[in-house]
Amino acid sequence: MVRSVRRDLRAVSSARRAAVNRWFFKTGPGDYGEGDRFLGITVPDLRRIARAHADLPRNDVLRLLRSKWHEERQLALLILVRQYAHADERGRRAIHRLYLRNTRWINSWDLVDASAAQIVGAHLQKGERNILRRLARSKSVWERRIAMIATSHYIRNGDFADALAIADMLVNDEHDLIQKAVGWMLREIGNHDRQAEERFLRRHAHTMPRTMLRYAIEKFPDRLRRKYLNRQEVR
């Protein structure tokens, strides 16, 4: 089964796109994606292949998830998201456990963003969410990003408590990818409830990283955006 999937992937791969992706995902020495390898496949093609192999046995999905190739890991996550959405409660528990036990291979921002809310966030919807706090305290930038992005599942439903709590834990994080994730989720909160976002910003805007602040206030009216930026400049 995995051989068939890999054949489909390589049929739509592109050396030129692979080279672009190596640059885009910062795979050079010391970069966050150092050493990652790409086949050069578009996201629409990956989604099409995920649909075609939606019933791939979980052990085969795990083999793809632990691949050295970025797109094979991405495909595995797209399949898991589809399988989670259609699974019964037992199947969802198994997928959720598999996901959390294999976070070392969910090691790029696009992999996190395509799966954290749909699997981790969704699974904790009606249960205990302390897992998010544990992930937010992790030394792994990817686990910290999983914690933050997972809360988008609740934000969409008007529930901001966990997103604000995780943002509070990560508000001084030094990693650019966490700063962007926190700012993004704050902006999403603001799309639903500007006052809730501004309450957070009134406490933290003067000390949070500038990247985080810029992401958070991106959709504010120009005058209000300048107010928050100026507040940082005079600290």
C-alpha positions as CSV (number, residue, x, y, z in Angstrom):
1,M,0.0,0.0,0.0
2,V,2.8,2.5,0.9
3,R,4.5,1.6,-2.4
4,S,1.4,2.7,-4.3
5,V,1.1,6.0,-2.4
6,R,4.8,6.8,-3.0
7,R,4.3,6.0,-6.7
8,D,1.4,8.5,-6.9
9,L,3.5,11.1,-5.1
10,R,6.5,10.8,-7.3
11,A,4.3,11.0,-10.4
12,V,3.5,14.6,-9.5
13,S,6.8,15.7,-8.0
14,S,8.9,18.5,-9.4
15,A,12.7,19.0,-8.8
16,R,12.2,22.7,-9.4
17,R,9.4,23.0,-6.8
18,A,11.5,20.9,-4.4
19,A,14.3,23.5,-4.7
20,V,11.9,26.3,-4.1
21,N,10.5,24.5,-1.0
22,R,14.0,24.0,0.4
23,W,14.4,27.7,0.4
24,F,10.9,28.6,1.5
25,F,10.9,26.2,4.5
26,K,14.4,27.4,5.6
27,T,16.3,24.1,5.4
28,G,19.8,25.5,5.6
29,P,22.3,25.0,8.5
30,G,20.9,26.5,11.7
31,D,17.5,27.2,10.3
32,Y,14.3,25.7,11.8
33,G,13.9,23.3,8.9
34,E,17.5,22.3,8.7
35,G,18.0,19.1,6.6
36,D,14.4,18.6,5.6
37,R,14.0,17.0,2.2
38,F,11.3,17.8,-0.4
39,L,9.9,15.9,-3.4
40,G,8.3,19.1,-4.8
41,I,4.5,18.5,-4.7
42,T,1.7,21.0,-4.5
43,V,-0.8,21.0,-1.6
44,P,-3.7,20.5,-4.1
45,D,-2.0,17.4,-5.4
46,L,-1.3,16.2,-1.8
47,R,-5.0,16.7,-0.9
48,R,-6.1,14.8,-4.0
49,I,-3.8,11.9,-3.2
50,A,-5.0,11.9,0.4
51,R,-8.6,11.5,-0.8
52,A,-7.5,8.6,-3.0
53,H,-5.8,6.9,-0.1
54,A,-8.2,7.9,2.7
55,D,-8.5,4.3,3.9
56,L,-4.8,3.6,4.1
57,P,-4.1,1.3,7.1
58,R,-2.9,3.2,10.1
59,N,0.4,1.4,10.2
60,D,1.1,2.5,6.7
61,V,0.1,6.1,7.6
62,L,2.6,5.9,10.4
63,R,5.3,4.8,8.0
64,L,4.6,7.9,5.9
65,L,4.6,10.1,9.0
66,R,8.1,9.0,9.9
67,S,9.4,9.6,6.4
68,K,12.5,11.7,5.7
69,W,10.4,13.4,2.9
70,H,8.4,16.4,4.0
71,E,5.5,15.7,1.6
72,E,5.1,12.1,2.8
73,R,4.7,13.4,6.4
74,Q,2.3,16.0,5.2
75,L,0.3,13.4,3.3
76,A,0.2,11.2,6.4
77,L,-1.3,14.1,8.4
78,L,-3.9,14.9,5.7
79,I,-5.0,11.3,5.7
80,L,-5.1,11.2,9.6
81,V,-7.3,14.4,9.6
82,R,-9.7,12.7,7.1
83,Q,-9.7,9.5,9.1
84,Y,-10.3,11.3,12.4
85,A,-13.3,13.2,11.0
86,H,-15.0,9.9,10.0
87,A,-13.9,7.6,12.8
88,D,-15.9,6.4,15.8
89,E,-14.8,7.4,19.3
90,R,-12.4,4.5,19.6
91,G,-10.8,5.3,16.3
92,R,-10.5,9.0,17.3
93,R,-8.7,8.1,20.5
94,A,-6.3,6.0,18.6
95,I,-5.5,8.7,16.1
96,H,-5.1,11.3,18.8
97,R,-2.7,9.1,20.7
98,L,-0.7,8.3,17.5
99,Y,-0.5,12.0,16.8
100,L,0.9,13.0,20.2
101,R,3.3,10.1,20.3
102,N,4.8,11.2,17.0
103,T,5.2,14.9,17.3
104,R,8.9,14.7,16.5
105,W,7.9,14.1,12.9
106,I,5.3,16.9,12.9
107,N,8.3,19.2,12.5
108,S,7.3,22.1,10.3
109,W,4.8,25.0,10.7
110,D,2.7,23.8,7.7
111,L,2.5,20.3,9.1
112,V,1.3,21.6,12.5
113,D,-1.1,24.1,10.9
114,A,-2.8,21.4,8.8
115,S,-3.5,19.0,11.7
116,A,-3.3,20.4,15.2
117,A,-6.8,21.9,15.4
118,Q,-8.4,19.1,13.5
119,I,-6.9,16.3,15.7
120,V,-5.7,17.7,19.0
121,G,-8.1,20.6,19.3
122,A,-11.1,18.6,18.2
123,H,-10.3,15.7,20.4
124,L,-10.1,17.8,23.5
125,Q,-13.3,19.6,22.7
126,K,-15.3,17.9,25.5
127,G,-12.5,16.6,27.6
128,E,-9.6,17.6,29.8
129,R,-7.3,20.1,28.0
130,N,-4.3,20.1,30.3
131,I,-2.4,18.4,27.5
132,L,-2.3,21.8,25.8
133,R,-0.5,23.3,28.8
134,R,2.0,20.4,28.8
135,L,2.7,21.0,25.1
136,A,3.0,24.7,25.6
137,R,5.8,24.1,28.2
138,S,7.7,21.8,25.8
139,K,11.2,22.5,24.7
140,S,10.1,21.5,21.2
141,V,9.0,24.5,19.1
142,W,6.6,22.2,17.2
143,E,4.9,21.0,20.3
144,R,4.5,24.6,21.5
145,R,3.0,25.6,18.1
146,I,0.7,22.6,18.3
147,A,-0.6,23.8,21.6
148,M,-1.3,27.3,20.2
149,I,-2.8,26.3,16.9
150,A,-5.0,23.6,18.4
151,T,-7.0,26.3,20.2
152,S,-8.2,27.6,16.8
153,H,-10.8,24.8,17.0
154,Y,-12.3,26.5,20.1
155,I,-11.9,30.1,18.8
156,R,-14.1,29.2,15.8
157,N,-16.8,28.3,18.3
158,G,-16.5,31.5,20.3
159,D,-14.5,29.8,23.2
160,F,-11.4,31.9,23.9
161,A,-10.3,30.7,27.4
162,D,-7.8,28.1,26.3
163,A,-6.4,30.2,23.5
164,L,-5.8,33.1,25.9
165,A,-4.3,30.9,28.5
166,I,-1.8,29.3,26.1
167,A,-1.0,32.8,24.6
168,D,-0.3,34.0,28.1
169,M,2.2,31.1,28.6
170,L,3.9,31.8,25.2
171,V,3.7,35.6,25.1
172,N,7.4,36.0,25.7
173,D,8.6,33.1,23.6
174,E,11.7,33.9,21.6
175,H,11.0,31.7,18.6
176,D,9.7,33.5,15.5
177,L,7.3,30.7,14.6
178,I,5.7,30.8,18.1
179,Q,5.4,34.6,18.0
180,K,3.6,34.4,14.7
181,A,1.3,31.6,16.0
182,V,0.3,33.5,19.1
183,G,-0.3,36.7,17.1
184,W,-2.3,34.8,14.6
185,M,-4.6,33.2,17.3
186,L,-5.0,36.6,19.0
187,R,-6.1,38.1,15.7
188,E,-8.6,35.3,15.2
189,I,-10.0,36.0,18.7
190,G,-10.3,39.6,17.7
191,N,-12.2,38.7,14.6
192,H,-14.9,37.3,16.9
193,D,-14.5,39.6,19.9
194,R,-12.3,42.7,19.6
195,Q,-12.7,43.5,23.3
196,A,-11.4,40.1,24.4
197,E,-8.3,40.5,22.3
198,E,-7.7,44.1,23.5
199,R,-8.0,43.0,27.1
200,F,-5.0,40.7,26.5
201,L,-3.1,43.4,24.5
202,R,-3.6,46.0,27.3
203,R,-1.7,43.6,29.6
204,H,1.0,42.5,27.2
205,A,1.4,44.8,24.2
206,H,4.2,46.8,25.7
207,T,6.4,43.8,26.3
208,M,5.4,41.1,23.7
209,P,7.7,40.5,20.7
210,R,7.1,43.0,17.9
211,T,6.4,40.2,15.4
212,M,3.6,38.8,17.7
213,L,2.1,42.2,18.1
214,R,2.1,43.0,14.4
215,Y,0.3,39.7,13.7
216,A,-2.2,40.3,16.4
217,I,-3.2,43.8,15.3
218,E,-3.0,43.3,11.5
219,K,-6.7,43.9,11.0
220,F,-7.1,46.7,13.5
221,P,-8.1,50.2,12.1
222,D,-4.9,52.1,11.2
223,R,-5.2,54.5,14.1
224,L,-5.6,51.8,16.7
225,R,-2.8,49.8,15.1
226,R,-0.5,52.8,15.4
227,K,-1.5,53.2,19.0
228,Y,-0.3,49.7,20.0
229,L,2.9,50.0,18.0
230,N,3.7,53.4,19.5
231,R,3.1,51.9,23.0
232,Q,5.9,49.5,22.3
233,E,8.2,52.2,21.0
234,V,8.1,54.2,24.2
235,R,8.6,51.4,26.6
